[in-house]
């Protein structure tokens, strides 16, 4: 049904690309945080290490720790899709991985609200739940005299948030 509607937009616009792209961008699913799919282990790892600028740490052991080594699936069906990637064991593995990554770019010396906004933009999180925002604001108020520890804590919390686990 969606494809047919988009096809009609395309045909009605005499096969012009711009109206089609505008129609696609206007779809509510494009901005609905609950409409996305769960990131796989490698997708999460690449996005997380990109957010903290830790590209040098993308190694086979890091990918192995999240149980998704490229070209080495567990069986012929490949890896599971869906909520298995945000299970408690996966979250614990991600926390462990992030704890040794020790790569957290500095955050501004500002109030908790501004710090959280910078962090969310850096992580590509443009809409988060009230619970996630409250947890980040509480953490931003922690360690006022230790900006490196605060930055590391905030990055870890953002990267294991439910919103970061979805695309």
N, C-alpha and C positions, 0 to 999 in steps of 0.2 A: 504494500500500500504506500509506504513512504517513498520507495523507488519510483512508483508510478507517478506520484504527485511531483516529485522532482523532475521526472522525465517530461511531464506536462509543462512545467516552468521552462525547461530548456527548449522545448519545441515552440511554445508560445513566444519565446524571445528570439525566434529565428536562429536558434542554435548559438546564441551569444553566450559566452562563458560567464561574464560578470553577473547577470541575473541569477544564474544557477548557483554560483558561489555565494551570492548574497542570501539566497534561500537556504542554503546549507548552513551558513553561519548563523542565521536567524532561528535555527531549530532549537527548541528548548533543551533537548538532550545534550547539546554541545556545552552548555554551561551548568547543567544540573550535576552537582557533585555525586549524587547517588546513582546517576545513569551510567557512570563509567564502569570499567571492568577492573578487576584486581591486577596489580602489576605482578609479573612473574619475578622470580628471584633475581635473574640477571637484569631485568628492567629496573627493579628497585635498586639494585647495587649501582648501576650506571647513573641513575638519577641522584641517588644519595651521595655518591662520591663526587658527582658533578657539583652538587650544592655546596659541598665543603671543600671543593677544589683539591681532591685527593686522587687525581687520575693516576699517579705513580703507584698507588696501592692496589689498583685493579690487577690482581694476579690470579693465577689458577687456584692458589690456596684460598683466597678470599671468595672466589666463585664457588669453590668446593665447600666452603663453610656454610653457604646458603643452599647447598644441595642442588645446584643446577649448572653443572659444568657443560658448556656448549659442546655439541657433537658427541656427548656421552650420556644419553638419556638412560633412565633406569630400566626401560624396556622398549619394545617396538612402538608402543602407544605414545611414548614421549612423557612429558611431565603433566601433572594434573593442572587444571585451570580452575579458577574461581577462588573461593574463600580459604582453600588450603594454604594459600600464600600468606594469610594473616592469622594463622593459628597461633596459639600460645608458644609452641616450640619454635616456630619461625620467628616470632617476635623476640624470643630469648636469644636466638642465634643472631638476629640483627643487632640487638643490644650489645652482645658480646663483640661482634665485629666492629661496631662503632666505638666501643670502649677502647679497643687497641688501635683503631685508626688514628687517634690523636691528631686529627686535622680539623680544626674548627677555625674558620676565618674570624677575625675580630668583628665584634658588633659595636655600634656607636656608643659612646659614653653619653647616654641620654636616659630619659625616664623609661619605665617598663613598657609603656604603650608604644613608644617610638621604636624601641629595641625589637619588640615582637613584630611590628609591621615590617621592619627591615628583614628580619629573619624569615617571615612568611613569604615575602617577595623573592628572597634568595632561593627558597625551597620550591618556588612555583605554586604556593598554596594561596589561592586568592579568595577562597571561601572555606572557613573552618567552623566546626560546631562551637557552641558556647562553652562546652566542656573543654575542648582542646584549647581555645583561647584563654580560658581561666587558668588552666594548668601552665600555659606558657607565660602568662602574666605573673603568676606566683613564682615561677622559676626565674623570671627576669628580675624580680625583686630580691632574689637570693644572691648571696655572694657579692654584695656591693663593692667590697674592697678587693675582689679577685675576678677581674673581668675575663681572664682566660678560662677559669673554671666555669663561670657563668655562661660563657659562649659555648663551651663544650656541652654543658648540660642542656642548654636550649636547642642546640643542633640535634643532639640525640633525641630529645623529646619530639621535636618537629618531624624527624625522619622516621620515627616509629609510630607517629600518629595515624589514626585510621584514614585520614584524608590523604596522607602521602602514599599509603598503600594502594591507592586506586588511581587510574589514569582517566 
